[in-house]
Amino acid sequence: MGDEVAGINRAFLAAGARTVVASLWTVDDEVGAILMRRFYENLRAGMSKAKALQAAQTAIRADHPSPYDWANFVLNGDPGAEILP
């Protein structure tokens, strides 16, 4: 159980993706969409990929405190670098 996530991540990375953000379990569509929107907003603001995901998860926790809603997203591969202004 759980090998599917590792397998799909490995497949994307082997195919040339530098980074994969994946969900470890099924998540509510609305909560997942909000989290991913915040993740990409954070990237555009210059955060590293790892910090952008962490900040998105932290923001989601305010309205959705259950770890079931935010803790399932993981980042594999290149965590990126901060882009300083």
PDB file of N, CA, C and O in Angstrom:
ATOM      1  N   MET A   1       0.841  -1.180   0.000  1.00  0.00           N
ATOM      2  CA  MET A   1       0.000   0.000   0.000  1.00  0.00           C
ATOM      3  C   MET A   1       0.883   1.239   0.000  1.00  0.00           C
ATOM      4  O   MET A   1       1.867   1.298   0.738  1.00  0.00           O
ATOM      5  N   GLY A   2       0.550   2.213  -0.806  1.00  0.00           N
ATOM      6  CA  GLY A   2       1.333   3.436  -0.863  1.00  0.00           C
ATOM      7  C   GLY A   2       2.401   3.430  -1.935  1.00  0.00           C
ATOM      8  O   GLY A   2       2.977   4.477  -2.230  1.00  0.00           O
ATOM      9  N   ASP A   3       2.684   2.280  -2.526  1.00  0.00           N
ATOM     10  CA  ASP A   3       3.696   2.209  -3.574  1.00  0.00           C
ATOM     11  C   ASP A   3       3.278   2.968  -4.817  1.00  0.00           C
ATOM     12  O   ASP A   3       4.123   3.377  -5.613  1.00  0.00           O
ATOM     13  N   GLU A   4       1.979   3.159  -4.988  1.00  0.00           N
ATOM     14  CA  GLU A   4       1.490   3.852  -6.173  1.00  0.00           C
ATOM     15  C   GLU A   4       2.033   5.274  -6.231  1.00  0.00           C
ATOM     16  O   GLU A   4       2.439   5.743  -7.295  1.00  0.00           O
ATOM     17  N   VAL A   5       2.042   5.961  -5.094  1.00  0.00           N
ATOM     18  CA  VAL A   5       2.522   7.339  -5.058  1.00  0.00           C
ATOM     19  C   VAL A   5       4.008   7.384  -5.376  1.00  0.00           C
ATOM     20  O   VAL A   5       4.440   8.204  -6.185  1.00  0.00           O
ATOM     21  N   ALA A   6       4.793   6.518  -4.754  1.00  0.00           N
ATOM     22  CA  ALA A   6       6.232   6.479  -5.028  1.00  0.00           C
ATOM     23  C   ALA A   6       6.474   6.135  -6.483  1.00  0.00           C
ATOM     24  O   ALA A   6       7.359   6.711  -7.115  1.00  0.00           O
ATOM     25  N   GLY A   7       5.706   5.210  -7.023  1.00  0.00           N
ATOM     26  CA  GLY A   7       5.872   4.797  -8.412  1.00  0.00           C
ATOM     27  C   GLY A   7       5.559   5.898  -9.392  1.00  0.00           C
ATOM     28  O   GLY A   7       6.301   6.093 -10.355  1.00  0.00           O
ATOM     29  N   ILE A   8       4.477   6.626  -9.174  1.00  0.00           N
ATOM     30  CA  ILE A   8       4.108   7.695 -10.098  1.00  0.00           C
ATOM     31  C   ILE A   8       5.091   8.852  -9.993  1.00  0.00           C
ATOM     32  O   ILE A   8       5.442   9.459 -11.005  1.00  0.00           O
ATOM     33  N   ASN A   9       5.540   9.166  -8.777  1.00  0.00           N
ATOM     34  CA  ASN A   9       6.559  10.208  -8.616  1.00  0.00           C
ATOM     35  C   ASN A   9       7.831   9.830  -9.349  1.00  0.00           C
ATOM     36  O   ASN A   9       8.406  10.640 -10.077  1.00  0.00           O
ATOM     37  N   ARG A  10       8.263   8.603  -9.153  1.00  0.00           N
ATOM     38  CA  ARG A  10       9.479   8.111  -9.802  1.00  0.00           C
ATOM     39  C   ARG A  10       9.346   8.172 -11.325  1.00  0.00           C
ATOM     40  O   ARG A  10      10.296   8.530 -12.020  1.00  0.00           O
ATOM     41  N   ALA A  11       8.180   7.826 -11.834  1.00  0.00           N
ATOM     42  CA  ALA A  11       7.953   7.840 -13.278  1.00  0.00           C
ATOM     43  C   ALA A  11       8.054   9.264 -13.834  1.00  0.00           C
ATOM     44  O   ALA A  11       8.682   9.479 -14.871  1.00  0.00           O
ATOM     45  N   PHE A  12       7.445  10.228 -13.158  1.00  0.00           N
ATOM     46  CA  PHE A  12       7.523  11.617 -13.624  1.00  0.00           C
ATOM     47  C   PHE A  12       8.951  12.141 -13.558  1.00  0.00           C
ATOM     48  O   PHE A  12       9.411  12.806 -14.486  1.00  0.00           O
ATOM     49  N   LEU A  13       9.660  11.846 -12.463  1.00  0.00           N
ATOM     50  CA  LEU A  13      11.034  12.301 -12.325  1.00  0.00           C
ATOM     51  C   LEU A  13      11.930  11.653 -13.376  1.00  0.00           C
ATOM     52  O   LEU A  13      12.802  12.318 -13.934  1.00  0.00           O
ATOM     53  N   ALA A  14      11.728  10.367 -13.654  1.00  0.00           N
ATOM     54  CA  ALA A  14      12.518   9.673 -14.679  1.00  0.00           C
ATOM     55  C   ALA A  14      12.228  10.229 -16.068  1.00  0.00           C
ATOM     56  O   ALA A  14      13.091  10.194 -16.946  1.00  0.00           O
ATOM     57  N   ALA A  15      11.025  10.738 -16.268  1.00  0.00           N
ATOM     58  CA  ALA A  15      10.645  11.297 -17.565  1.00  0.00           C
ATOM     59  C   ALA A  15      11.159  12.724 -17.749  1.00  0.00           C
ATOM     60  O   ALA A  15      10.987  13.312 -18.817  1.00  0.00           O
ATOM     61  N   GLY A  16      11.788  13.283 -16.712  1.00  0.00           N
ATOM     62  CA  GLY A  16      12.392  14.598 -16.850  1.00  0.00           C
ATOM     63  C   GLY A  16      11.789  15.699 -16.002  1.00  0.00           C
ATOM     64  O   GLY A  16      12.298  16.820 -16.005  1.00  0.00           O
ATOM     65  N   ALA A  17      10.716  15.412 -15.274  1.00  0.00           N
ATOM     66  CA  ALA A  17      10.156  16.436 -14.390  1.00  0.00           C
ATOM     67  C   ALA A  17      11.169  16.729 -13.286  1.00  0.00           C
ATOM     68  O   ALA A  17      11.767  15.808 -12.730  1.00  0.00           O
ATOM     69  N   ARG A  18      11.362  18.004 -12.970  1.00  0.00           N
ATOM     70  CA  ARG A  18      12.306  18.350 -11.903  1.00  0.00           C
ATOM     71  C   ARG A  18      11.673  18.211 -10.533  1.00  0.00           C
ATOM     72  O   ARG A  18      12.353  17.907  -9.553  1.00  0.00           O
ATOM     73  N   THR A  19      10.376  18.434 -10.470  1.00  0.00           N
ATOM     74  CA  THR A  19       9.669  18.398  -9.195  1.00  0.00           C
ATOM     75  C   THR A  19       8.266  17.846  -9.401  1.00  0.00           C
ATOM     76  O   THR A  19       7.633  18.098 -10.426  1.00  0.00           O
ATOM     77  N   VAL A  20       7.787  17.092  -8.418  1.00  0.00           N
ATOM     78  CA  VAL A  20       6.427  16.561  -8.443  1.00  0.00           C
ATOM     79  C   VAL A  20       5.769  16.890  -7.110  1.00  0.00           C
ATOM     80  O   VAL A  20       6.314  16.582  -6.050  1.00  0.00           O
ATOM     81  N   VAL A  21       4.597  17.515  -7.166  1.00  0.00           N
ATOM     82  CA  VAL A  21       3.768  17.696  -5.975  1.00  0.00           C
ATOM     83  C   VAL A  21       2.636  16.698  -6.116  1.00  0.00           C
ATOM     84  O   VAL A  21       1.887  16.721  -7.093  1.00  0.00           O
ATOM     85  N   ALA A  22       2.518  15.819  -5.127  1.00  0.00           N
ATOM     86  CA  ALA A  22       1.522  14.750  -5.198  1.00  0.00           C
ATOM     87  C   ALA A  22       0.730  14.673  -3.899  1.00  0.00           C
ATOM     88  O   ALA A  22       1.161  15.159  -2.853  1.00  0.00           O
ATOM     89  N   SER A  23      -0.424  14.055  -3.994  1.00  0.00           N
ATOM     90  CA  SER A  23      -1.277  13.824  -2.839  1.00  0.00           C
ATOM     91  C   SER A  23      -1.143  12.373  -2.424  1.00  0.00           C
ATOM     92  O   SER A  23      -1.202  11.476  -3.265  1.00  0.00           O
ATOM     93  N   LEU A  24      -0.963  12.135  -1.132  1.00  0.00           N
ATOM     94  CA  LEU A  24      -0.818  10.775  -0.629  1.00  0.00           C
ATOM     95  C   LEU A  24      -2.149  10.052  -0.487  1.00  0.00           C
ATOM     96  O   LEU A  24      -2.183   8.823  -0.430  1.00  0.00           O
ATOM     97  N   TRP A  25      -3.252  10.806  -0.428  1.00  0.00           N
ATOM     98  CA  TRP A  25      -4.575  10.208  -0.351  1.00  0.00           C
ATOM     99  C   TRP A  25      -5.574  11.148  -1.004  1.00  0.00           C
ATOM    100  O   TRP A  25      -5.253  12.298  -1.303  1.00  0.00           O
ATOM    101  N   THR A  26      -6.775  10.659  -1.220  1.00  0.00           N
ATOM    102  CA  THR A  26      -7.830  11.454  -1.833  1.00  0.00           C
ATOM    103  C   THR A  26      -8.154  12.650  -0.948  1.00  0.00           C
ATOM    104  O   THR A  26      -8.263  12.527   0.272  1.00  0.00           O
ATOM    105  N   VAL A  27      -8.303  13.793  -1.576  1.00  0.00           N
ATOM    106  CA  VAL A  27      -8.594  15.019  -0.843  1.00  0.00           C
ATOM    107  C   VAL A  27      -9.839  15.670  -1.444  1.00  0.00           C
ATOM    108  O   VAL A  27     -10.154  15.475  -2.618  1.00  0.00           O
ATOM    109  N   ASP A  28     -10.531  16.436  -0.627  1.00  0.00           N
ATOM    110  CA  ASP A  28     -11.687  17.182  -1.091  1.00  0.00           C
ATOM    111  C   ASP A  28     -11.259  18.090  -2.244  1.00  0.00           C
ATOM    112  O   ASP A  28     -10.257  18.797  -2.137  1.00  0.00           O
ATOM    113  N   ASP A  29     -12.014  18.074  -3.346  1.00  0.00           N
ATOM    114  CA  ASP A  29     -11.646  18.853  -4.535  1.00  0.00           C
ATOM    115  C   ASP A  29     -11.502  20.340  -4.242  1.00  0.00           C
ATOM    116  O   ASP A  29     -10.554  20.974  -4.706  1.00  0.00           O
ATOM    117  N   GLU A  30     -12.424  20.895  -3.484  1.00  0.00           N
ATOM    118  CA  GLU A  30     -12.391  22.334  -3.195  1.00  0.00           C
ATOM    119  C   GLU A  30     -11.152  22.699  -2.379  1.00  0.00           C
ATOM    120  O   GLU A  30     -10.466  23.673  -2.690  1.00  0.00           O
ATOM    121  N   VAL A  31     -10.867  21.922  -1.341  1.00  0.00           N
ATOM    122  CA  VAL A  31      -9.708  22.199  -0.498  1.00  0.00           C
ATOM    123  C   VAL A  31      -8.412  22.021  -1.306  1.00  0.00           C
ATOM    124  O   VAL A  31      -7.484  22.821  -1.183  1.00  0.00           O
ATOM    125  N   GLY A  32      -8.359  20.988  -2.114  1.00  0.00           N
ATOM    126  CA  GLY A  32      -7.182  20.761  -2.955  1.00  0.00           C
ATOM    127  C   GLY A  32      -6.955  21.901  -3.934  1.00  0.00           C
ATOM    128  O   GLY A  32      -5.818  22.316  -4.157  1.00  0.00           O
ATOM    129  N   ALA A  33      -8.032  22.405  -4.516  1.00  0.00           N
ATOM    130  CA  ALA A  33      -7.920  23.518  -5.461  1.00  0.00           C
ATOM    131  C   ALA A  33      -7.432  24.779  -4.767  1.00  0.00           C
ATOM    132  O   ALA A  33      -6.598  25.504  -5.311  1.00  0.00           O
ATOM    133  N   ILE A  34      -7.941  25.046  -3.577  1.00  0.00           N
ATOM    134  CA  ILE A  34      -7.511  26.224  -2.821  1.00  0.00           C
ATOM    135  C   ILE A  34      -6.022  26.107  -2.493  1.00  0.00           C
ATOM    136  O   ILE A  34      -5.265  27.061  -2.673  1.00  0.00           O
ATOM    137  N   LEU A  35      -5.612  24.940  -2.015  1.00  0.00           N
ATOM    138  CA  LEU A  35      -4.210  24.743  -1.657  1.00  0.00           C
ATOM    139  C   LEU A  35      -3.300  24.927  -2.870  1.00  0.00           C
ATOM    140  O   LEU A  35      -2.273  25.598  -2.773  1.00  0.00           O
ATOM    141  N   MET A  36      -3.663  24.346  -3.996  1.00  0.00           N
ATOM    142  CA  MET A  36      -2.820  24.460  -5.185  1.00  0.00           C
ATOM    143  C   MET A  36      -2.797  25.892  -5.720  1.00  0.00           C
ATOM    144  O   MET A  36      -1.763  26.340  -6.215  1.00  0.00           O
ATOM    145  N   ARG A  37      -3.908  26.616  -5.631  1.00  0.00           N
ATOM    146  CA  ARG A  37      -3.917  28.031  -6.034  1.00  0.00           C
ATOM    147  C   ARG A  37      -2.933  28.828  -5.189  1.00  0.00           C
ATOM    148  O   ARG A  37      -2.150  29.626  -5.705  1.00  0.00           O
ATOM    149  N   ARG A  38      -2.989  28.599  -3.887  1.00  0.00           N
ATOM    150  CA  ARG A  38      -2.071  29.309  -2.986  1.00  0.00           C
ATOM    151  C   ARG A  38      -0.624  28.911  -3.257  1.00  0.00           C
ATOM    152  O   ARG A  38       0.271  29.755  -3.210  1.00  0.00           O
ATOM    153  N   PHE A  39      -0.393  27.636  -3.539  1.00  0.00           N
ATOM    154  CA  PHE A  39       0.952  27.161  -3.865  1.00  0.00           C
ATOM    155  C   PHE A  39       1.508  27.936  -5.059  1.00  0.00           C
ATOM    156  O   PHE A  39       2.627  28.444  -4.996  1.00  0.00           O
ATOM    157  N   TYR A  40       0.746  28.030  -6.132  1.00  0.00           N
ATOM    158  CA  TYR A  40       1.216  28.732  -7.332  1.00  0.00           C
ATOM    159  C   TYR A  40       1.324  30.241  -7.110  1.00  0.00           C
ATOM    160  O   TYR A  40       2.208  30.878  -7.682  1.00  0.00           O
ATOM    161  N   GLU A  41       0.455  30.818  -6.303  1.00  0.00           N
ATOM    162  CA  GLU A  41       0.583  32.239  -5.960  1.00  0.00           C
ATOM    163  C   GLU A  41       1.896  32.472  -5.215  1.00  0.00           C
ATOM    164  O   GLU A  41       2.599  33.450  -5.473  1.00  0.00           O
ATOM    165  N   ASN A  42       2.221  31.571  -4.295  1.00  0.00           N
ATOM    166  CA  ASN A  42       3.460  31.674  -3.531  1.00  0.00           C
ATOM    167  C   ASN A  42       4.684  31.533  -4.446  1.00  0.00           C
ATOM    168  O   ASN A  42       5.675  32.240  -4.268  1.00  0.00           O
ATOM    169  N   LEU A  43       4.616  30.630  -5.415  1.00  0.00           N
ATOM    170  CA  LEU A  43       5.720  30.493  -6.379  1.00  0.00           C
ATOM    171  C   LEU A  43       5.911  31.789  -7.157  1.00  0.00           C
ATOM    172  O   LEU A  43       7.035  32.264  -7.324  1.00  0.00           O
ATOM    173  N   ARG A  44       4.804  32.356  -7.631  1.00  0.00           N
ATOM    174  CA  ARG A  44       4.889  33.610  -8.388  1.00  0.00           C
ATOM    175  C   ARG A  44       5.436  34.746  -7.533  1.00  0.00           C
ATOM    176  O   ARG A  44       6.035  35.685  -8.058  1.00  0.00           O
ATOM    177  N   ALA A  45       5.236  34.668  -6.224  1.00  0.00           N
ATOM    178  CA  ALA A  45       5.745  35.695  -5.309  1.00  0.00           C
ATOM    179  C   ALA A  45       7.240  35.516  -5.029  1.00  0.00           C
ATOM    180  O   ALA A  45       7.844  36.347  -4.350  1.00  0.00           O
ATOM    181  N   GLY A  46       7.839  34.443  -5.544  1.00  0.00           N
ATOM    182  CA  GLY A  46       9.280  34.254  -5.397  1.00  0.00           C
ATOM    183  C   GLY A  46       9.710  33.225  -4.371  1.00  0.00           C
ATOM    184  O   GLY A  46      10.907  33.052  -4.144  1.00  0.00           O
ATOM    185  N   MET A  47       8.763  32.537  -3.743  1.00  0.00           N
ATOM    186  CA  MET A  47       9.138  31.506  -2.774  1.00  0.00           C
ATOM    187  C   MET A  47       9.706  30.292  -3.500  1.00  0.00           C
ATOM    188  O   MET A  47       9.388  30.044  -4.663  1.00  0.00           O
ATOM    189  N   SER A  48      10.552  29.539  -2.797  1.00  0.00           N
ATOM    190  CA  SER A  48      11.002  28.257  -3.333  1.00  0.00           C
ATOM    191  C   SER A  48       9.802  27.322  -3.393  1.00  0.00           C
ATOM    192  O   SER A  48       8.776  27.586  -2.766  1.00  0.00           O
ATOM    193  N   LYS A  49       9.924  26.244  -4.135  1.00  0.00           N
ATOM    194  CA  LYS A  49       8.810  25.290  -4.249  1.00  0.00           C
ATOM    195  C   LYS A  49       8.452  24.720  -2.874  1.00  0.00           C
ATOM    196  O   LYS A  49       7.275  24.608  -2.530  1.00  0.00           O
ATOM    197  N   ALA A  50       9.468  24.362  -2.095  1.00  0.00           N
ATOM    198  CA  ALA A  50       9.223  23.783  -0.776  1.00  0.00           C
ATOM    199  C   ALA A  50       8.552  24.785   0.149  1.00  0.00           C
ATOM    200  O   ALA A  50       7.602  24.436   0.850  1.00  0.00           O
ATOM    201  N   LYS A  51       9.031  26.032   0.163  1.00  0.00           N
ATOM    202  CA  LYS A  51       8.428  27.068   1.012  1.00  0.00           C
ATOM    203  C   LYS A  51       7.016  27.411   0.532  1.00  0.00           C
ATOM    204  O   LYS A  51       6.126  27.668   1.342  1.00  0.00           O
ATOM    205  N   ALA A  52       6.818  27.413  -0.787  1.00  0.00           N
ATOM    206  CA  ALA A  52       5.492  27.720  -1.339  1.00  0.00           C
ATOM    207  C   ALA A  52       4.467  26.685  -0.894  1.00  0.00           C
ATOM    208  O   ALA A  52       3.340  27.036  -0.545  1.00  0.00           O
ATOM    209  N   LEU A  53       4.850  25.417  -0.904  1.00  0.00           N
ATOM    210  CA  LEU A  53       3.930  24.366  -0.448  1.00  0.00           C
ATOM    211  C   LEU A  53       3.687  24.482   1.047  1.00  0.00           C
ATOM    212  O   LEU A  53       2.549  24.377   1.506  1.00  0.00           O
ATOM    213  N   GLN A  54       4.745  24.696   1.801  1.00  0.00           N
ATOM    214  CA  GLN A  54       4.604  24.831   3.256  1.00  0.00           C
ATOM    215  C   GLN A  54       3.686  26.004   3.607  1.00  0.00           C
ATOM    216  O   GLN A  54       2.822  25.873   4.473  1.00  0.00           O
ATOM    217  N   ALA A  55       3.864  27.137   2.949  1.00  0.00           N
ATOM    218  CA  ALA A  55       3.030  28.309   3.218  1.00  0.00           C
ATOM    219  C   ALA A  55       1.573  28.062   2.824  1.00  0.00           C
ATOM    220  O   ALA A  55       0.656  28.500   3.519  1.00  0.00           O
ATOM    221  N   ALA A  56       1.363  27.363   1.715  1.00  0.00           N
ATOM    222  CA  ALA A  56      -0.005  27.031   1.292  1.00  0.00           C
ATOM    223  C   ALA A  56      -0.667  26.116   2.320  1.00  0.00           C
ATOM    224  O   ALA A  56      -1.834  26.305   2.662  1.00  0.00           O
ATOM    225  N   GLN A  57       0.074  25.131   2.809  1.00  0.00           N
ATOM    226  CA  GLN A  57      -0.472  24.227   3.820  1.00  0.00           C
ATOM    227  C   GLN A  57      -0.801  24.981   5.105  1.00  0.00           C
ATOM    228  O   GLN A  57      -1.834  24.734   5.727  1.00  0.00           O
ATOM    229  N   THR A  58       0.068  25.888   5.496  1.00  0.00           N
ATOM    230  CA  THR A  58      -0.168  26.684   6.704  1.00  0.00           C
ATOM    231  C   THR A  58      -1.414  27.546   6.544  1.00  0.00           C
ATOM    232  O   THR A  58      -2.210  27.662   7.476  1.00  0.00           O
ATOM    233  N   ALA A  59      -1.589  28.150   5.374  1.00  0.00           N
ATOM    234  CA  ALA A  59      -2.764  28.990   5.125  1.00  0.00           C
ATOM    235  C   ALA A  59      -4.047  28.168   5.160  1.00  0.00           C
ATOM    236  O   ALA A  59      -5.054  28.620   5.704  1.00  0.00           O
ATOM    237  N   ILE A  60      -4.022  26.984   4.593  1.00  0.00           N
ATOM    238  CA  ILE A  60      -5.207  26.115   4.563  1.00  0.00           C
ATOM    239  C   ILE A  60      -5.628  25.715   5.977  1.00  0.00           C
ATOM    240  O   ILE A  60      -6.815  25.559   6.264  1.00  0.00           O
ATOM    241  N   ARG A  61      -4.646  25.552   6.845  1.00  0.00           N
ATOM    242  CA  ARG A  61      -4.936  25.108   8.216  1.00  0.00           C
ATOM    243  C   ARG A  61      -5.853  26.069   8.972  1.00  0.00           C
ATOM    244  O   ARG A  61      -6.549  25.650   9.897  1.00  0.00           O
ATOM    245  N   ALA A  62      -5.864  27.338   8.599  1.00  0.00           N
ATOM    246  CA  ALA A  62      -6.716  28.311   9.284  1.00  0.00           C
ATOM    247  C   ALA A  62      -8.191  27.950   9.141  1.00  0.00           C
ATOM    248  O   ALA A  62      -8.949  28.028  10.108  1.00  0.00           O
ATOM    249  N   ASP A  63      -8.601  27.556   7.936  1.00  0.00           N
ATOM    250  CA  ASP A  63     -10.007  27.219   7.680  1.00  0.00           C
ATOM    251  C   ASP A  63     -10.281  25.718   7.714  1.00  0.00           C
ATOM    252  O   ASP A  63     -11.423  25.294   7.892  1.00  0.00           O
ATOM    253  N   HIS A  64      -9.227  24.913   7.543  1.00  0.00           N
ATOM    254  CA  HIS A  64      -9.361  23.457   7.496  1.00  0.00           C
ATOM    255  C   HIS A  64      -8.291  22.845   8.392  1.00  0.00           C
ATOM    256  O   HIS A  64      -7.270  22.370   7.895  1.00  0.00           O
ATOM    257  N   PRO A  65      -8.511  22.851   9.712  1.00  0.00           N
ATOM    258  CA  PRO A  65      -7.466  22.423  10.648  1.00  0.00           C
ATOM    259  C   PRO A  65      -7.141  20.929  10.633  1.00  0.00           C
ATOM    260  O   PRO A  65      -6.094  20.523  11.138  1.00  0.00           O
ATOM    261  N   SER A  66      -8.005  20.123  10.071  1.00  0.00           N
ATOM    262  CA  SER A  66      -7.738  18.685  10.051  1.00  0.00           C
ATOM    263  C   SER A  66      -6.557  18.377   9.123  1.00  0.00           C
ATOM    264  O   SER A  66      -6.562  18.797   7.966  1.00  0.00           O
ATOM    265  N   PRO A  67      -5.545  17.651   9.615  1.00  0.00           N
ATOM    266  CA  PRO A  67      -4.420  17.267   8.764  1.00  0.00           C
ATOM    267  C   PRO A  67      -4.868  16.495   7.521  1.00  0.00           C
ATOM    268  O   PRO A  67      -4.159  16.468   6.515  1.00  0.00           O
ATOM    269  N   TYR A  68      -6.018  15.884   7.589  1.00  0.00           N
ATOM    270  CA  TYR A  68      -6.544  15.146   6.444  1.00  0.00           C
ATOM    271  C   TYR A  68      -6.697  16.054   5.225  1.00  0.00           C
ATOM    272  O   TYR A  68      -6.599  15.590   4.089  1.00  0.00           O
ATOM    273  N   ASP A  69      -6.935  17.340   5.456  1.00  0.00           N
ATOM    274  CA  ASP A  69      -7.163  18.281   4.365  1.00  0.00           C
ATOM    275  C   ASP A  69      -5.885  18.883   3.781  1.00  0.00           C
ATOM    276  O   ASP A  69      -5.886  19.287   2.618  1.00  0.00           O
ATOM    277  N   TRP A  70      -4.807  18.956   4.540  1.00  0.00           N
ATOM    278  CA  TRP A  70      -3.621  19.667   4.061  1.00  0.00           C
ATOM    279  C   TRP A  70      -2.320  18.863   4.129  1.00  0.00           C
ATOM    280  O   TRP A  70      -1.378  19.170   3.398  1.00  0.00           O
ATOM    281  N   ALA A  71      -2.245  17.851   4.982  1.00  0.00           N
ATOM    282  CA  ALA A  71      -0.976  17.149   5.196  1.00  0.00           C
ATOM    283  C   ALA A  71      -0.673  16.094   4.137  1.00  0.00           C
ATOM    284  O   ALA A  71       0.403  15.496   4.155  1.00  0.00           O
ATOM    285  N   ASN A  72      -1.589  15.864   3.232  1.00  0.00           N
ATOM    286  CA  ASN A  72      -1.406  14.811   2.237  1.00  0.00           C
ATOM    287  C   ASN A  72      -0.540  15.228   1.061  1.00  0.00           C
ATOM    288  O   ASN A  72      -0.119  14.373   0.282  1.00  0.00           O
ATOM    289  N   PHE A  73      -0.262  16.514   0.909  1.00  0.00           N
ATOM    290  CA  PHE A  73       0.520  16.985  -0.232  1.00  0.00           C
ATOM    291  C   PHE A  73       2.009  16.926   0.087  1.00  0.00           C
ATOM    292  O   PHE A  73       2.452  17.424   1.122  1.00  0.00           O
ATOM    293  N   VAL A  74       2.776  16.314  -0.811  1.00  0.00           N
ATOM    294  CA  VAL A  74       4.221  16.189  -0.634  1.00  0.00           C
ATOM    295  C   VAL A  74       4.925  16.658  -1.902  1.00  0.00           C
ATOM    296  O   VAL A  74       4.383  16.572  -3.005  1.00  0.00           O
ATOM    297  N   LEU A  75       6.134  17.150  -1.719  1.00  0.00           N
ATOM    298  CA  LEU A  75       6.948  17.623  -2.826  1.00  0.00           C
ATOM    299  C   LEU A  75       8.149  16.692  -2.953  1.00  0.00           C
ATOM    300  O   LEU A  75       8.855  16.448  -1.975  1.00  0.00           O
ATOM    301  N   ASN A  76       8.378  16.179  -4.140  1.00  0.00           N
ATOM    302  CA  ASN A  76       9.522  15.315  -4.420  1.00  0.00           C
ATOM    303  C   ASN A  76      10.357  15.940  -5.525  1.00  0.00           C
ATOM    304  O   ASN A  76       9.826  16.541  -6.459  1.00  0.00           O
ATOM    305  N   GLY A  77      11.660  15.792  -5.407  1.00  0.00           N
ATOM    306  CA  GLY A  77      12.555  16.320  -6.430  1.00  0.00           C
ATOM    307  C   GLY A  77      13.198  17.609  -5.989  1.00  0.00           C
ATOM    308  O   GLY A  77      13.512  17.786  -4.812  1.00  0.00           O
ATOM    309  N   ASP A  78      13.397  18.522  -6.941  1.00  0.00           N
ATOM    310  CA  ASP A  78      14.063  19.793  -6.697  1.00  0.00           C
ATOM    311  C   ASP A  78      13.179  20.710  -5.861  1.00  0.00           C
ATOM    312  O   ASP A  78      12.087  21.070  -6.302  1.00  0.00           O
ATOM    313  N   PRO A  79      13.629  21.104  -4.643  1.00  0.00           N
ATOM    314  CA  PRO A  79      12.808  21.968  -3.810  1.00  0.00           C
ATOM    315  C   PRO A  79      12.821  23.427  -4.242  1.00  0.00           C
ATOM    316  O   PRO A  79      12.062  24.238  -3.711  1.00  0.00           O
ATOM    317  N   GLY A  80      13.681  23.768  -5.203  1.00  0.00           N
ATOM    318  CA  GLY A  80      13.755  25.131  -5.709  1.00  0.00           C
ATOM    319  C   GLY A  80      14.514  26.049  -4.780  1.00  0.00           C
ATOM    320  O   GLY A  80      14.905  25.669  -3.676  1.00  0.00           O
ATOM    321  N   ALA A  81      14.711  27.249  -5.243  1.00  0.00           N
ATOM    322  CA  ALA A  81      15.424  28.270  -4.475  1.00  0.00           C
ATOM    323  C   ALA A  81      14.565  29.513  -4.373  1.00  0.00           C
ATOM    324  O   ALA A  81      13.752  29.802  -5.251  1.00  0.00           O
ATOM    325  N   GLU A  82      14.758  30.237  -3.297  1.00  0.00           N
ATOM    326  CA  GLU A  82      14.047  31.503  -3.136  1.00  0.00           C
ATOM    327  C   GLU A  82      14.512  32.473  -4.210  1.00  0.00           C
ATOM    328  O   GLU A  82      15.700  32.530  -4.524  1.00  0.00           O
ATOM    329  N   ILE A  83      13.592  33.228  -4.768  1.00  0.00           N
ATOM    330  CA  ILE A  83      13.939  34.277  -5.714  1.00  0.00           C
ATOM    331  C   ILE A  83      13.818  35.583  -4.948  1.00  0.00           C
ATOM    332  O   ILE A  83      12.715  36.048  -4.661  1.00  0.00           O
ATOM    333  N   LEU A  84      14.944  36.159  -4.628  1.00  0.00           N
ATOM    334  CA  LEU A  84      14.933  37.376  -3.824  1.00  0.00           C
ATOM    335  C   LEU A  84      14.725  38.596  -4.704  1.00  0.00           C
ATOM    336  O   LEU A  84      15.281  38.684  -5.799  1.00  0.00           O
ATOM    337  N   PRO A  85      13.912  39.548  -4.218  1.00  0.00           N
ATOM    338  CA  PRO A  85      13.638  40.761  -5.008  1.00  0.00           C
ATOM    339  C   PRO A  85      14.873  41.640  -5.127  1.00  0.00           C
ATOM    340  O   PRO A  85      14.821  42.696  -5.757  1.00  0.00           O
TER     341      PRO A  85
END
